[in-house]
Amino acid sequence: DTDWLEEPPLWIDYLSSGKYITPVELSEKQQESAVAILGTDPKKIFSPERIVSLGIFVVGKGGGKDWFVAIVMSYVITVLLCLRNPQKFLMLDGNLDLLTIGIKASQGEKVFFDYFKQRIKDNKFFVENYKIIEEGRISSKPRNKSKGVIELTRTSAVFPNKIRCFSETSNNESWEGYNVIFFVLDEISGFTSEKQASNGRKIFETANSSCISRRTKNFRGMGFVISYPRQEKNDIILELYNDSKLPDY
């Protein structure tokens, strides 16, 4: 297959083979959720044929939601790096951006994004094939010829082939300048604007229009909305979860 530099790993192999990450065992619910969104064929990971493009997880504190979604995110990047030209394959121009949105700086940068960056630094595929530079210093470099450079900062991770990851906060309601193919809305129930007004619904609608609703012949984006409820009524994570159960959602 001329589109692929190498065969992308199956999700189950990514988790258990030891060739990529230290083997992990997901719960039955986590595994079902991942397969529902990612599918079973990595070569169709962004295909419009996918039925499910959005994961809505209502999980309490300490439930492992950040850890789980960070693994999914690292898998998606691994598959993209197996492509010869991901832009051409997906029929998209420019950068391919994976965006994470948190409640505030400490949430977006210190919690989820730290989980994600650790998944990069622990990933054998990345370590053995790419030079990893963190905050201007070499974190690791391959023994053999490098396939490129991965640059990590406090709020970003930039990979070859214009694949980029950014950590933003809910204060930024505009996604101008990003070409979003994957997003994580982390703790959406606590999202507020700079004026401290609740804006989770507005950011979700931006995510939907910028990523999920936009598609090409070979592309349909995906995203995860994760949170624990902060209100008994009118909490957006509960509203989205209930909406997802509707027949025409």
C-alpha positions, -999 to +999 in steps of 0.1 A: +000+000+000+018+031-012+000+054+012+017+038+042+054+039+052+047+009+074+018-011+087+000+007+114-007-012+146-041-026+155-055-010+187-052-043+206-016-048+196-008-012+205-021-019+240-007-054+246+023-062+223+049-042+242+062-028+209+047+006+216+037+012+252+041-008+283+012-033+281-019-020+298-053-037+305-084-016+300-117-022+316-144-037+294-162-004+292-130+015+282-122-011+255-157-010+241-156+028+240-123+030+223-132+004+196-166+021+190-147+053+180-114+041+166-128+010+148-108-021+143-089-011+111-063+015+117-062+024+080-097+036+084-092+054+117-105+088+103-128+073+077-163+088+072-175+052+074-172+053+112-205+054+129-193+069+161-171+100+162-177+114+197-170+098+231-189+113+260-175+100+293-192+108+326-166+097+351-158+107+387-125+120+400-098+093+400-117+073+374-088+072+349-105+091+322-074+114+314-051+084+315-073+064+291-079+092+266-042+102+266-035+066+254-060+069+227-045+102+216-010+087+214-023+058+194-039+082+168-006+100+164+012+067+160-011+057+132-008+091+115+030+088+115+028+055+097+014+074+067+036+086+039+016+118+035-012+121+061-025+154+045-029+138+011-044+106+025-070+125+046-075+151+018-068+180+041-044+209+037-019+223+061-013+213+097-032+184+114-040+196+149-050+176+180-064+200+205-070+196+243-091+220+262-090+223+300-107+244+327-078+266+333-040+266+328-033+242+357-060+218+344-051+219+307-013+220+311-006+201+343-031+173+342-042+159+309-013+172+288+012+159+312-005+124+309-003+128+272+034+139+270+044+110+293+027+086+268+049+101+241+081+097+261+073+062+272+063+051+236+090+028+222+079+036+186+086+073+192+118+067+212+133+043+187+125+063+156+125+100+165+147+125+184+126+139+212+134+174+224+116+187+255+119+224+264+149+228+242+168+198+256+172+164+240+152+139+260+161+109+238+174+100+204+173+068+184+203+046+180+197+043+143+188+070+117+161+094+130+128+097+112+125+132+124+121+153+155+093+155+182+094+188+201+076+190+235+069+221+254+046+228+284+016+233+261+025+217+228+038+186+210+049+190+174+056+159+153+069+154+117+044+159+088+029+189+104+011+169+131+006+192+161-009+189+196-018+219+217-032+225+252-057+253+254-081+265+281-118+273+281-109+310+282-101+307+245-134+302+228-120+307+193-101+280+174-088+302+147-055+290+133-061+254+142-070+226+117-086+203+142-088+166+135-091+154+171-101+171+203-104+165+240-127+187+261-114+178+296-138+186+326-163+204+304-186+209+333-162+234+347-156+254+316-158+292+320-149+322+298-126+350+308-156+367+324-163+335+344-194+327+325-202+290+317-192+283+281-190+246+278-219+245+253-203+271+231-170+253+231-187+220+223-205+235+194-172+249+181-156+215+184-185+199+166-185+224+137-147+226+134-140+189+136-169+164+137-192+179+111-163+188+087-154+159+064-138+149+032-140+117+012-113+101+035-118+121+067-141+126+096-128+139+128-132+125+163-133+138+198-138+131+235-158+150+261-149+140+296-160+153+330-177+145+363-210+164+369-207+195+390-245+203+391-275+182+397-294+201+370-284+216+336-249+202+337-236+200+302-219+166+305-252+150+317-271+168+289-246+156+263-247+121+277-285+120+276-286+135+241-262+107+229-289+081+238-315+097+215-321+076+183-313+104+159-282+118+177 
